[in-house]
Amino acid sequence: MATASRRLNPFAAYRQMRQEFPVYRDPRTGVWSVYRYDDVQTVLSDFHRFGSGHDDPHPEAIGPGASIIGLNPPAHRKMRDLVSRAFTPRAVDQMAGRIRGLVESLLSRCLVAGRFDVVDDFSAQLPVLVIAEMLGIPTEDRPQFKAWSDQIVAGTENHALGRSATRAMSEYFSQVIQDRRQRPDGDDLISSLIRAEVDGRRLTDAEVISFCDLLLVAGNETTTNLITNAVWTFAEQPEVWEALRTAPEVLPDAIEEVLRYRSPVQAMFRHVRHDMSWHDQEFRAGERVIAWIGSANHDGEKFAEAEDFDLHRKPNPHLAFGYGIHYCLGAPLARLESRLTFEALLAAGVTRYELLAPSEELMPVEGWIVLGLKHLPVKVTR
């Protein structure tokens, strides 16, 4: 239980590391960790020193199965350009009506009961439905996608489980892509990715599969935890929800503060690209570096009263979606799904959330790089 408690509330440990060991090398694993905002921002954005994935001896190439988050420039720019043609903010905005319908359908059952599990009954379902619809995945296959996504995230602790789920999902997408190539005029995202072209080049099947894998896992897990963490926070701090009822126009600010306060993604990996000195320490090429986003977003040198939830915090330059060239492509979708969720709850007249389990009984999701709950039973008052 102590471990679970620390995973759900790691902020005191982060504070200690920022103060005493802001740039730390684990002597057992050789992995570096950085905890202060400026250093996390540097590791996330300085691709000359801190790379993603593995460096390719032929950097102009985009290899088979390459993931956009595992590429460095110039290959990263090429693939992001290709993907962006099919995954634009405008395309996301056009989903708003359909997402609103999914939100209202899921919430209607929850609100009638008055008591429900935020994760099981809503936040774990919505992102899968949205992403599966964007990809054109049949309704009957969507529960399997949620299972694969959970297994891949849990793979940070159970590598065999994660690899098995990744293989199964990739095999499924391979068949879907073959079907789409036979009927290339579809309006789903996979069809758009197949048609996308920059400088005469299109994505290979392996690259489309890689992006679909990433979108499903990252988009699903991040949005699930963002919505869950928001309800968790509003239940703990009812005055915040009351303020939103009075001034619903600040809802986007509340979502940004949830992203900072309880970041769904707590850490990202990079690797050292060449031998160098930094912070009076010697880094060797190939060593791994963990950028602790959750710590950066609670750095008192960057955020006043960083341990407090501030509904009116401005500016709020949190790093919840990363920074630099790898800034999350799915950020607009996560924000949209979250905004539409809480707009619907406000419109339904929800006045209060009450946790139906003691805080010490809440259990974290699998995988230490994310912050979220396996279950969040609540009672809503209207």
RADAQUI-V552815 format. One record per helix or strand of 3 or more residues. SS is the DSSP state (H for helix, E for strand). FROM is the first residue (numbers start at 0). TO is the last residue. Records with the same first field share a line. If there is no record, write none. Layout:
BEGIN
SS: FROM-TO / FROM-TO
END
This chain:
BEGIN
H: 1-7 / 10-19 / 36-44 / 67-69 / 74-85 / 88-92 / 95-112 / 117-134 / 138-153 / 158-181 / 188-194 / 204-235 / 237-245 / 247-260 / 292-295 / 323-325 / 330-346 / 358-360
E: 22-24 / 31-33 / 114-116 / 267-271 / 275-277 / 280-282 / 287-290 / 351-354 / 376-380
END
